[in-house]
Amino acid sequence: ELLAKIVREPVFDKDKLEEIKNQSISAIGRRNMQPADINSREFSKLVYGEKSPFAAQQEYEHVDNITRKDIVKMHKMFFAPGNMLVGLVGPLEMAGVKKSFAKHFGDWNAKATIPPFPEAKELKPGFKLAFAEKSDLNQVFMTIGHLGEKFNLEERAKIRVFNSIFSSGFSSRLMNRIRVKMGLTY
């Protein structure tokens, strides 16, 4: 009953909204403190282009412009039975679960109106290099990459094997060769 009330009729308390907005504003103020965050942000701009939705950055004015009315609108737009999945874990009797969901969600006939997902436009091929200076560090963060293929289930296994060779952190073959065998990084 409580889950149904939360999902179907959220309060969106004004004080809680302000608290979350303040947390977001604080996060914007700290986003240049972590080198991995800087690296990821700047890399997205290089790969997708600064105007791409995939390289978009939340700014103070974005957060300032959010109202409770906006949140209610988004809830109505996205929260609907046809746009939700429920996962349950534990010693449950399926018949009881189905009965409870039918009781609390069975009459819910809202429809989701999800906008189309933005597409990443292919940029002109070519080598790009960017530097973000952060003088208080004692190491370098580096990312090498490009726009990959669109998601393709048939190719997924091959892509995962390739990525494990080149980009699985300290367990990757590339890192093992450079760090362990050649001793070129600490």
NUKENU-416325 format. One record per residue: residue number from 1; residue in three letters; z, y, x of N, C-alpha, C, CB in turn. Coordinates in pm, 1 decimal, always signed. Each point is the difference from the previous one (the first is absolute). Glycine has a CB too. Layout:
seq_type_nw_nv_nu_caw_cav_cau_cw_cv_cu_cbw_cbv_cbu
NUM_ALA_Z_Y_X_Z_Y_X_Z_Y_X_Z_Y_X
...
// end
This chain:
seq_type_nw_nv_nu_caw_cav_cau_cw_cv_cu_cbw_cbv_cbu
1_GLU_+0.0_-119.2_+83.5_+0.0_+119.2_-83.5_+0.0_+125.5_+87.9_+122.1_-125.6_-182.8
2_LEU_-39.1_+124.3_+286.7_+8.4_+115.2_+90.0_-132.1_+21.1_+74.3_+247.1_-40.0_+26.4
3_LEU_-306.8_-68.0_+21.8_-128.4_+10.7_+69.4_-105.5_+60.6_-92.6_+59.3_-199.3_+143.4
4_ALA_-64.6_+153.9_-267.1_-97.6_+53.2_-95.9_+21.7_+149.3_-21.6_-12.1_-224.2_-112.8
5_LYS_+135.8_+264.0_+101.4_+29.9_+142.8_-21.1_-43.3_+82.6_+121.1_+194.6_-62.0_-148.0
6_ILE_-166.5_+12.9_+267.3_-36.9_+72.2_+122.3_-151.9_+11.7_+12.3_+210.0_-82.6_+112.0
7_VAL_-280.6_-25.9_-137.2_-145.4_-1.4_+17.0_-71.0_+75.9_-111.4_+20.2_-219.1_+116.4
8_ARG_+23.9_+201.1_-238.3_-70.7_+58.0_-114.1_+43.6_+142.2_-34.7_-24.5_-229.4_-84.7
9_GLU_+149.7_+262.1_+109.0_+53.4_+130.6_-39.6_+83.9_+63.3_+111.8_+0.6_-77.4_-238.8
10_PRO_-58.9_+99.5_+355.2_+78.9_+58.0_+109.3_+42.4_+143.0_-33.7_-122.9_-144.9_+165.4
11_VAL_+238.6_+183.1_-114.4_+55.8_+132.3_-28.1_-64.5_+108.3_+86.1_+215.3_-109.3_-63.6
12_PHE_-243.8_+77.8_+188.1_-49.6_+98.0_+96.9_+92.3_+121.9_+2.4_-237.9_-79.4_-36.6
13_ASP_+360.7_+50.9_+70.8_+104.5_+101.6_+7.4_-41.6_+113.9_+93.5_+173.9_-176.6_-45.9
14_LYS_-158.9_+298.5_-0.9_-42.2_+117.7_+76.4_+73.0_+9.7_+134.2_-48.7_+117.5_-215.8
15_ASP_+178.8_-145.6_+218.1_+76.7_+7.1_+125.3_-47.8_-104.3_+100.0_+197.5_+85.0_-127.6
16_LYS_-227.0_-205.0_+78.5_-49.3_-106.9_+87.3_-138.5_+36.3_+54.6_+133.0_-171.3_-131.3
17_LEU_-216.1_+231.0_+47.2_-131.7_+43.9_+44.8_+13.9_+102.9_+112.3_-94.4_-43.7_-230.2
18_GLU_+184.7_+138.3_+214.2_+22.7_+100.9_+104.5_+51.8_-64.3_+128.5_+47.7_+171.1_-177.6
19_GLU_+38.2_-269.7_+163.7_+52.2_-71.0_+118.0_-113.4_-67.9_+76.2_+219.6_-36.8_-117.8
20_ILE_-308.9_-30.0_+45.1_-111.6_-69.9_+64.1_-98.4_+99.9_+60.0_+26.5_-191.2_-161.1
21_LYS_-49.8_+301.9_+93.3_-86.3_+103.8_+56.3_+59.5_+54.5_+129.2_-80.3_+59.4_-230.5
22_ASN_+212.9_-38.9_+233.8_+66.6_+47.8_+121.6_-12.1_-100.5_+113.2_+159.3_+129.6_-141.0
23_GLN_-152.0_-258.9_+108.8_-18.4_-103.7_+102.0_-142.2_+4.6_+55.9_+172.1_-144.5_-114.6
24_SER_-269.3_+165.3_+27.1_-139.7_+9.2_+44.0_-21.5_+122.1_+88.8_-72.8_-116.1_-210.1
25_ILE_+131.3_+227.5_+171.9_-11.3_+122.6_+79.7_+64.7_-20.6_+137.0_+1.4_+140.4_-210.7
26_SER_+110.9_-206.3_+213.0_+67.4_-30.0_+126.1_-86.6_-90.3_+87.5_+222.8_+24.1_-113.8
27_ALA_-287.7_-122.3_+52.6_-87.7_-91.6_+75.1_-118.9_+75.6_+60.0_+68.2_-190.0_-151.8
28_ILE_-122.8_+285.0_+77.8_-110.4_+81.5_+53.1_+48.2_+75.3_+123.6_-101.5_+24.8_-231.7
29_GLY_+221.4_+28.6_+225.7_+55.9_+73.7_+113.0_+23.9_-85.9_+122.8_+104.1_+150.0_-163.3
30_ARG_-87.6_-281.5_+143.3_+26.8_-90.6_+112.7_-123.0_-78.1_+44.7_+232.5_-19.0_-81.9
31_ARG_-346.7_+39.8_+21.0_-114.9_-88.2_+26.0_-57.2_+10.1_+140.5_-50.8_+19.9_-238.0
32_ASN_+86.6_+83.9_+311.9_-47.1_+9.7_+138.8_+104.1_-46.1_+100.2_-144.3_+188.3_-68.8
33_MET_+247.9_-252.6_+22.2_+104.4_-48.3_+90.0_-31.9_-138.7_+54.7_+165.9_+136.2_-126.6
34_GLN_-229.9_-219.5_+47.4_-29.6_-137.2_+41.8_-143.3_-10.2_+50.8_+165.9_-88.3_-167.4
35_PRO_-185.8_+48.5_+291.7_-135.2_-6.6_+54.8_-90.9_-97.8_-74.2_+97.3_+59.4_+218.9
36_ALA_-42.7_-167.8_-269.4_-83.4_-95.5_-73.6_-55.6_+63.8_-127.0_+136.3_-190.6_+91.8
37_ASP_-56.3_+275.9_-157.8_-46.4_+69.2_-120.2_-110.2_+100.4_+32.7_+226.9_-29.2_-101.5
38_ILE_-210.3_+101.7_+210.7_-101.6_+96.3_+43.4_-129.5_-74.6_+30.5_+177.8_+155.0_+94.4
39_ASN_-165.2_-263.2_-19.3_-114.6_-80.4_+40.1_-75.8_-50.7_-122.8_+121.0_-67.2_+210.2
40_SER_-50.5_+11.1_-305.2_-61.2_-55.2_-120.4_-70.4_+108.7_-80.2_+175.8_-178.1_-6.2
41_ARG_-109.8_+291.0_-10.8_-56.9_+111.3_-77.2_-129.0_+50.8_+64.4_+230.9_+64.4_-76.1
42_GLU_-227.3_-40.6_+205.4_-117.1_+55.6_+68.0_-113.1_-101.6_+7.5_+150.4_+148.5_+133.0
43_PHE_-115.3_-275.4_-117.9_-102.8_-104.3_+3.4_-72.9_-8.6_-134.0_+135.4_-127.7_+169.2
44_SER_-60.9_+138.0_-278.9_-62.7_-2.6_-133.1_-100.6_+113.0_-15.8_+207.2_-103.4_-94.0
45_LYS_-175.2_+220.0_+146.9_-92.9_+112.9_-6.8_-127.4_-29.2_+78.2_+193.8_+156.4_-24.7
46_LEU_-179.1_-219.8_+141.2_-118.0_-32.7_+81.3_-87.9_-103.8_-68.5_+130.6_+52.7_+206.3
47_VAL_-68.8_-155.1_-260.8_-75.9_-109.9_-58.4_-64.3_+38.9_-132.5_+154.2_-159.2_+112.6
48_TYR_-76.7_+223.7_-200.3_-48.7_+28.8_-134.8_-54.3_+141.2_-16.9_+164.0_-163.3_-81.5
49_GLY_-129.1_+254.0_+168.8_-36.4_+140.1_-16.2_+116.6_+75.8_-62.1_-243.8_-61.4_-24.8
50_GLU_+260.6_+186.8_+65.4_+115.7_+78.2_-44.9_+4.5_+20.0_-150.8_-4.7_+114.1_+218.2
51_LYS_-109.6_-113.9_-284.5_-4.1_+26.7_-144.1_+8.8_-127.6_-84.3_-136.1_+202.4_+49.6
52_SER_+141.8_-317.6_+14.7_+6.5_-126.8_-71.8_+136.3_-18.1_-67.1_-164.3_-98.7_+162.6
53_PRO_+166.8_+37.7_-281.5_+129.1_-29.0_-63.1_+82.8_-99.2_+81.5_-104.3_+44.6_-221.9
54_PHE_+40.1_-121.5_+309.1_+72.0_-96.1_+82.6_+68.3_+66.0_+120.3_-163.5_-174.0_-72.5
55_ALA_+132.1_+300.2_+96.8_+64.5_+74.1_+108.1_+86.3_+113.2_-55.8_-191.7_-57.0_+152.7
56_ALA_+208.9_+59.0_-282.8_+74.5_+108.2_-64.9_+145.8_+0.7_+44.9_-153.8_-14.3_-197.8
57_GLN_+208.6_+132.6_+208.8_+139.2_+18.3_+39.5_+74.1_+76.1_-108.7_-64.2_-1.6_+243.8
58_GLN_+181.1_-44.3_-275.5_+83.0_+71.4_-95.5_+53.5_+126.6_+67.4_+63.1_-216.9_-119.2
59_GLU_-77.2_+328.0_+50.8_+46.1_+128.2_+52.8_+107.6_+57.1_-91.4_-225.5_+42.5_+105.8
60_TYR_+295.0_+59.1_-56.8_+108.0_+61.0_-77.7_-48.1_+44.9_-138.0_+106.7_+74.1_+213.8
61_GLU_-223.5_-9.6_-219.1_-48.3_+50.7_-129.3_-31.3_-111.9_-99.1_-92.7_+196.9_+120.0
62_HIS_+53.3_-313.8_-69.2_-24.0_-113.7_-90.3_+129.7_-39.6_-69.2_-188.4_-81.6_+146.7
63_VAL_+293.9_+69.3_-67.9_+129.7_-40.0_-54.7_+54.4_+108.5_-93.0_+46.1_-137.0_+207.0
64_ASP_-59.1_+261.7_-166.8_+49.1_+111.3_-81.6_-65.7_+3.5_-137.8_+41.3_+128.5_+209.6
65_ASN_-166.3_-172.1_-216.8_-74.9_+7.5_-125.9_+25.1_-117.1_-94.9_-171.2_+124.9_+124.8
66_ILE_+247.7_-224.4_-84.6_+26.5_-115.7_-86.8_+105.3_+38.3_-104.2_-57.6_-161.9_+188.1
67_THR_+26.4_+132.6_-313.0_+93.8_+27.0_-109.1_+34.9_-130.1_-70.7_-94.3_+232.4_-29.8
68_ARG_+197.0_-227.8_-49.7_+37.6_-116.7_-80.6_-115.3_-38.3_-92.5_+243.8_+67.2_+9.9
69_LYS_-312.9_+33.4_-61.7_-115.2_-23.8_-88.0_-106.8_-83.5_+72.6_+46.3_+218.7_-120.6
70_ASP_-69.2_-189.8_+249.5_-96.4_-76.8_+80.3_+42.7_-146.3_+11.5_-57.2_+208.1_+129.1
71_ILE_+185.8_-229.7_-107.5_+52.4_-135.3_+16.1_-14.8_-78.3_-130.3_+162.8_+82.1_+174.3
72_VAL_-130.8_-19.7_-284.9_-13.9_-64.5_-131.6_-147.1_-35.4_-24.1_+200.6_+128.9_-90.0
73_LYS_-290.3_-37.3_+123.0_-144.6_-24.7_-16.4_-44.9_-119.8_+83.9_-36.6_+245.6_-44.2
74_MET_+82.0_-250.7_+170.8_-37.9_-111.8_+86.9_+55.0_-132.1_-53.2_-4.8_+156.2_+196.5
75_HIS_+126.7_-152.9_-248.9_+57.9_-121.8_-56.5_-85.3_-49.8_-115.4_+229.9_+74.6_+68.3
76_LYS_-268.9_+13.6_-157.1_-83.1_-39.9_-114.7_-136.5_-50.9_+45.3_+118.5_+168.8_-142.0
77_MET_-166.9_-113.1_+250.6_-131.3_-36.6_+50.6_-1.7_-139.7_+64.2_-44.5_+243.0_+36.4
78_PHE_+149.5_-276.4_+39.0_-1.2_-122.7_+79.2_+84.4_-114.2_-55.8_-38.2_+144.8_+192.1
79_PHE_+148.6_-115.1_-258.8_+90.7_-105.4_-44.3_-42.1_-53.8_-135.6_+185.8_+105.5_+129.5
80_ALA_-248.2_-222.0_-126.7_-46.4_-66.0_-121.3_-3.8_-149.9_+26.8_-136.8_+203.4_-71.2
81_PRO_+151.2_-284.0_-31.1_+4.1_-145.2_+20.0_-119.4_-55.7_+76.0_+128.5_-12.4_-208.2
82_GLY_-247.6_+65.8_+183.4_-119.2_-50.6_+67.8_-9.5_+41.0_+145.2_-112.1_+5.3_-216.5
83_ASN_+205.9_+75.0_+264.1_-1.7_+48.4_+136.9_+127.3_-39.3_+74.7_-144.7_+190.4_-72.8
84_MET_+214.0_-293.4_+24.5_+126.8_-37.2_+61.2_+6.5_-149.9_+24.2_+110.3_+194.3_-111.9
85_LEU_-36.8_-228.8_+215.0_+31.2_-138.9_+30.5_+151.0_-10.3_+11.1_-222.0_-38.3_+120.5
86_VAL_+276.4_-75.1_-159.0_+143.5_-22.3_+10.4_+21.1_-126.5_+81.2_+46.2_+115.5_-222.4
87_GLY_+41.5_-107.4_+320.3_+35.1_-117.9_+78.9_+148.2_-28.4_-16.6_-183.8_+48.2_+166.5
88_LEU_+217.1_-172.6_-189.3_+139.2_-40.6_-19.1_+33.8_-110.9_+98.6_-8.5_+64.0_-244.7
89_VAL_+129.6_-59.5_+295.4_+46.0_-102.2_+93.0_+138.9_-43.8_-42.4_-139.0_+96.0_+189.1
90_GLY_+162.1_-224.4_-184.8_+133.6_-49.6_-30.1_-4.2_-116.8_-96.6_+89.7_+227.7_+39.6
91_PRO_+26.5_-277.9_-72.3_+6.9_-114.0_-92.3_-17.0_+49.1_-144.5_+152.6_-125.5_+161.0
92_LEU_-277.1_+132.9_-204.2_-31.1_+53.9_-132.5_-62.2_-106.8_-89.3_-32.4_+227.1_+101.2
93_GLU_+57.2_-215.5_-227.7_-67.6_-83.2_-99.1_-118.5_+80.5_-50.5_+215.1_-122.8_-67.6
94_MET_-335.0_+73.8_+92.6_-120.4_+75.1_-33.2_-7.5_+34.6_-148.2_-114.9_-113.3_+188.6
95_ALA_+155.3_+24.3_-272.9_-5.0_+26.4_-145.6_+87.3_+120.9_-34.3_-40.0_-246.4_-46.8
96_GLY_+157.7_+255.7_+105.4_+89.4_+113.1_-25.0_-56.4_+130.3_+54.0_+192.2_-156.5_+7.6
97_VAL_-255.0_+149.7_+109.6_-60.5_+118.2_+59.7_-112.3_+50.6_-90.7_+58.7_-81.7_+233.3
98_LYS_-144.1_-8.3_-277.1_-111.8_+39.0_-86.8_+51.7_+60.3_-131.2_-142.5_-182.4_+101.7
99_LYS_+247.0_+124.5_-155.7_+58.0_+50.0_-125.4_+56.0_+141.0_+20.0_+55.4_-236.6_-70.7
100_SER_+14.9_+257.7_+180.1_+58.2_+130.2_+29.1_-109.4_+105.5_+21.3_+199.9_-114.4_+102.4
101_PHE_-305.2_+77.9_-28.1_-108.9_+95.1_+21.3_-73.6_+29.8_-129.7_-23.9_-83.5_+233.9
102_ALA_+4.9_-15.7_-316.9_-64.3_+23.4_-130.0_+84.5_+94.9_-84.8_-106.5_-228.7_+9.8
103_LYS_+237.5_+211.9_-5.0_+90.7_+84.7_-78.1_-4.3_+145.0_+47.0_+147.3_-198.1_-38.0
104_HIS_-144.3_+219.5_+169.3_+13.4_+135.8_+53.5_-132.4_+67.7_+35.8_+218.8_-71.1_+85.2
105_PHE_-323.4_-7.5_-65.5_-127.6_+58.0_+39.0_-114.1_-37.4_-94.2_+80.0_-5.3_+233.7
106_GLY_-57.8_-84.7_-326.0_-105.9_-52.7_-85.9_-71.6_+103.4_-84.7_+127.9_-205.8_-4.2
107_ASP_-57.4_+308.5_-38.2_-62.4_+102.4_-84.2_-57.3_+116.9_+80.5_+158.1_-64.5_-180.0
108_TRP_-152.2_+55.2_+309.3_-47.1_+108.6_+86.4_-150.7_-10.0_+14.3_+219.6_+5.1_+125.4
109_ASN_-291.1_+92.8_-178.6_-146.2_-6.3_+2.2_-62.5_+120.3_+70.5_+9.1_-129.5_-212.0
110_ALA_+64.6_+194.2_+299.3_-54.2_+112.7_+76.8_-116.1_-48.1_+86.5_+226.4_+113.6_+1.8
111_LYS_-320.3_-25.0_+22.8_-116.2_-31.5_+84.4_+2.9_+88.0_+124.5_-136.5_-67.7_-202.9
112_ALA_+111.0_+5.7_+317.1_-6.3_+75.2_+125.7_-135.6_+69.4_+10.6_+159.2_-163.3_+112.1
113_THR_-158.8_+283.9_-58.3_-124.5_+73.4_+24.5_-5.0_+34.1_+147.8_-4.6_+95.7_-236.5
114_ILE_-29.9_-195.1_+314.2_+4.6_+13.6_+145.6_-129.1_+63.2_+50.5_+151.9_-200.5_+16.9
115_PRO_-140.7_+308.3_+59.7_-121.0_+62.8_+55.0_-62.8_-90.6_+105.6_+95.7_+229.5_-44.5
116_PRO_-224.0_-211.9_+71.8_-64.2_-83.7_+101.8_+61.0_+24.3_+137.3_-211.8_+2.5_-133.1
117_PHE_+218.2_-108.1_+212.6_+53.1_+9.4_+135.1_-99.4_+77.0_+86.0_+127.3_-218.3_-26.4
118_PRO_-81.8_+311.9_+107.6_-94.3_+77.7_+81.5_-68.5_-87.6_+104.5_+140.9_+204.0_-35.5
119_GLU_-262.3_-168.8_+67.3_-74.1_-74.5_+102.2_+8.4_+72.4_+133.2_-155.9_-91.2_-174.9
120_ALA_+158.4_+12.6_+280.0_-4.6_+57.2_+134.4_-146.5_+19.8_+34.1_+219.0_-111.9_+72.1
121_LYS_-256.2_+235.0_-49.7_-138.8_+28.0_+36.6_-17.9_-29.2_+147.7_-20.9_+176.4_-180.3
122_GLU_-90.8_-240.0_+211.3_-26.4_-34.7_+139.2_-33.0_+125.4_+78.8_-81.8_-227.6_-68.4
123_LEU_+150.5_+244.0_+178.7_-25.4_+113.8_+86.3_-110.5_-34.6_+98.3_+238.4_+77.1_-24.1
124_LYS_-297.3_+24.8_+83.2_-101.4_-23.8_+102.6_+64.0_-77.2_+114.1_-125.8_+211.1_-62.9
125_PRO_+58.6_-317.1_+108.9_+58.0_-75.2_+111.2_+5.9_+85.4_+126.1_-86.8_-213.1_-99.7
126_GLY_+180.1_+181.5_+181.1_+13.1_+72.8_+124.7_+142.2_-7.2_+50.9_-184.9_+152.0_-68.4
127_PHE_+199.0_-129.5_+192.8_+129.9_-5.8_+64.7_+77.9_+126.9_-31.0_-92.9_-146.0_+183.4
128_LYS_+217.5_+130.1_-222.4_+87.5_+113.6_-25.9_+129.4_-22.7_+75.4_-103.2_+41.6_-228.2
129_LEU_+156.4_+64.7_+277.5_+122.8_-7.4_+76.3_+87.8_+116.7_-42.3_-115.7_-114.8_+195.8
130_ALA_+241.8_+85.6_-221.2_+92.1_+106.1_-39.0_+131.6_-18.0_+72.9_-109.4_+19.0_-225.4
131_PHE_+172.8_+92.7_+255.7_+129.4_-2.1_+64.9_+97.6_+78.9_-85.8_-105.8_-21.2_+229.6
132_ALA_+225.3_-29.5_-242.2_+108.7_+72.9_-65.9_+112.8_+5.6_+101.3_-66.8_-74.5_-237.9
133_GLU_+93.9_+192.5_+289.0_+99.9_+12.9_+105.6_+141.1_+1.5_-57.6_-166.0_+125.4_+139.0
134_LYS_+249.7_-205.8_-78.9_+142.6_-3.0_-33.2_+71.6_-18.4_+132.9_-35.2_-97.7_-237.6
135_SER_+82.7_+206.4_+293.0_+47.8_+2.3_+138.2_+133.6_-70.4_+22.6_-121.6_+211.0_+22.3
136_ASP_+195.2_-243.0_-126.9_+131.4_-61.9_+20.2_-5.2_-152.7_+2.5_+99.7_+197.6_-111.1
137_LEU_-216.4_-255.0_+133.4_-14.6_-146.0_+1.8_-13.2_-51.8_+142.4_-108.5_+8.9_-225.3
138_ASN_+140.5_-136.6_+242.8_-18.6_-61.7_+130.2_-103.3_-112.5_-5.7_+236.0_+59.4_+57.8
139_GLN_-311.3_-65.1_-166.6_-106.1_-99.8_-12.0_-109.9_+53.9_-89.8_+165.0_-187.5_+34.3
140_VAL_-276.9_+118.6_-36.0_-117.0_+41.5_-76.7_-17.9_-92.1_-119.6_-108.9_+91.9_+207.8
141_PHE_+71.5_-34.8_-319.4_-39.9_-77.8_-116.9_-150.3_+14.7_-12.1_+224.3_+32.7_-119.2
142_MET_-293.6_-145.8_+109.6_-145.4_+4.8_-3.5_-51.9_-93.2_-108.6_-7.5_+55.4_+245.7
143_THR_-94.2_-11.3_-314.5_-65.3_-82.3_-100.9_-148.8_+2.7_+25.5_+181.5_+46.2_-169.0
144_ILE_-243.2_-163.1_+163.3_-144.9_-12.6_+13.1_-48.3_-71.0_-124.8_+6.7_-6.7_+256.3
145_GLY_-111.2_+56.6_-317.6_-49.2_-67.5_-119.6_-120.5_+68.5_-59.9_+228.9_-77.0_-42.7
146_HIS_-263.8_+31.8_-75.7_-116.0_+52.1_-72.5_+11.0_-42.8_-145.3_-145.1_-7.5_+208.3
147_LEU_+56.7_+60.5_-291.1_-5.2_-45.4_-138.3_-49.0_-144.0_+0.9_-43.8_+235.6_-88.5
148_GLY_+115.2_-323.0_+24.2_-39.8_-140.1_-4.3_-85.4_-30.2_-121.7_+207.6_-59.1_+122.3
149_GLU_-224.1_-65.7_-147.0_-76.7_-43.6_-115.9_+82.6_+16.9_-126.0_-127.3_-162.9_+141.7
150_LYS_+59.7_+173.9_-254.8_+71.1_-1.3_-127.2_+63.7_-137.6_-14.8_-159.5_+170.2_-105.9
151_PHE_+265.1_-176.9_+29.4_+71.9_-126.0_-16.7_-95.1_-110.2_-44.8_+209.5_+126.2_-56.4
152_ASN_-207.4_-236.1_+128.6_-89.4_-111.1_-28.1_+80.8_-128.4_+18.9_-208.4_+131.3_+74.0
153_LEU_+237.3_-199.4_-182.7_+85.6_-118.3_+4.3_-57.0_-109.3_+90.2_+77.1_+54.7_-230.4
154_GLU_-210.0_-71.2_+229.6_-61.3_-105.0_+82.0_+18.3_+27.3_+149.5_-167.6_-39.5_-182.3
155_GLU_+172.0_+165.7_+220.6_+12.0_+36.9_+140.1_+144.9_+22.2_+43.7_-225.1_+102.0_-17.2
156_ARG_+318.9_-108.5_-74.8_+138.6_+36.4_+28.7_+60.6_-82.0_+114.9_+23.5_+64.3_-239.8
157_ALA_-46.4_-195.5_+242.1_+57.5_-84.2_+105.2_-52.8_+40.8_+137.2_+21.6_-189.1_-163.9
158_LYS_-151.4_+214.8_+174.3_-58.7_+41.1_+128.0_+58.0_+133.8_+45.4_-211.4_-124.0_-56.9
159_ILE_+225.2_+215.8_-36.8_+53.2_+132.2_+32.9_+145.4_-11.1_+46.4_-155.9_+105.8_-168.2
160_ARG_+233.9_-190.3_+103.6_+140.7_-15.8_+39.2_+12.4_-58.5_+139.9_+61.4_-30.7_-240.2
161_VAL_-148.3_-66.2_+273.8_+2.8_-57.4_+134.9_-38.1_+107.1_+101.7_-57.9_-229.2_-91.1
162_PHE_-47.4_+303.8_+63.2_-42.1_+107.7_+89.6_+113.5_+100.6_+19.4_-239.1_-29.8_-74.9
163_ASN_+299.8_+71.7_-35.4_+108.7_+98.1_+8.8_+119.7_-53.7_+77.0_-76.0_+95.8_-216.1
164_SER_+102.4_-225.9_+205.8_+113.6_-56.0_+74.0_-25.7_+5.3_+150.5_+52.7_-150.7_-194.8
165_ILE_-178.7_+144.0_+233.7_-33.8_+9.0_+142.4_+20.2_+142.2_+50.9_-165.6_-187.3_-26.5
166_PHE_+125.8_+284.3_-53.6_-1.3_+137.7_+48.1_+112.9_+89.4_-49.8_-239.6_-28.2_+12.7
167_SER_+305.4_-6.7_-122.7_+90.9_+101.4_-53.6_+127.2_-53.2_-62.9_-198.1_+133.1_-36.8
168_SER_+252.0_-239.7_+86.6_+124.5_-51.9_-57.0_+120.7_+36.7_+85.1_-128.7_-187.8_-100.5
169_GLY_+125.9_+306.8_+155.0_+114.0_+47.4_+77.7_+22.2_-83.3_+125.6_+102.9_+81.9_-210.8
170_PHE_+23.8_-108.8_+241.3_+34.3_-70.0_+123.6_-45.7_-145.5_+2.0_+193.9_+151.1_+19.4
171_SER_-228.6_-206.9_-136.2_-44.1_-139.0_-2.6_-151.6_-13.7_+11.6_+198.9_-52.6_-138.7
172_SER_-272.6_+162.6_+143.9_-146.1_-8.6_+7.2_-44.7_-48.7_+137.1_-18.9_+184.9_-168.0
173_ARG_-95.6_-247.0_+171.5_-54.5_-47.1_+127.2_-26.3_+116.5_+94.1_-102.7_-196.0_-116.9
174_LEU_+52.4_+305.4_+61.8_-29.1_+116.3_+81.7_+126.8_+53.5_+66.3_-192.5_+55.2_-150.7
175_MET_+298.3_-40.2_+72.8_+127.2_+50.3_+54.4_+55.9_-99.1_+102.0_+47.5_+123.4_-215.9
176_ASN_-56.2_-251.5_+187.2_+49.8_-101.2_+92.6_-72.1_+10.8_+134.5_+54.3_-152.2_-194.0
177_ARG_-184.4_+170.2_+189.5_-75.6_+9.0_+125.3_+34.9_+128.0_+77.3_-186.0_-132.6_-106.1
178_ILE_+186.5_+246.0_+34.8_+25.7_+128.7_+66.6_+144.7_+9.8_+48.1_-176.1_+106.9_-143.4
179_ARG_+269.2_-150.8_+59.8_+142.4_+21.1_+32.0_+56.7_-111.7_+86.7_+25.1_+122.7_-215.2
180_VAL_-45.3_-246.3_+171.2_+64.3_-112.4_+68.3_-77.5_-43.0_+124.1_+91.8_-75.1_-219.2
181_LYS_-218.7_+45.7_+201.2_-77.6_-54.5_+111.6_-37.9_+103.2_+104.9_-86.0_-167.4_-156.9
182_MET_+50.7_+288.7_+111.2_-43.5_+102.6_+95.4_+111.5_+99.1_+36.4_-229.7_-23.2_-93.6
183_GLY_+336.8_+25.2_+16.3_+113.0_+88.5_+28.9_-34.5_+147.5_-5.8_+89.7_-179.1_+140.2
184_LEU_-181.8_+217.4_-227.7_-45.0_+139.9_-4.0_+81.8_+87.8_-95.1_-227.2_-82.7_+54.5
185_THR_+314.3_+22.4_-132.8_+90.3_+81.0_-84.1_+138.8_-56.3_+18.9_-181.3_+54.7_-172.1
186_TYR_+281.4_+24.7_+136.0_+136.8_-47.2_+19.1_+30.8_-116.5_-89.7_+68.0_+227.6_+64.8
// end
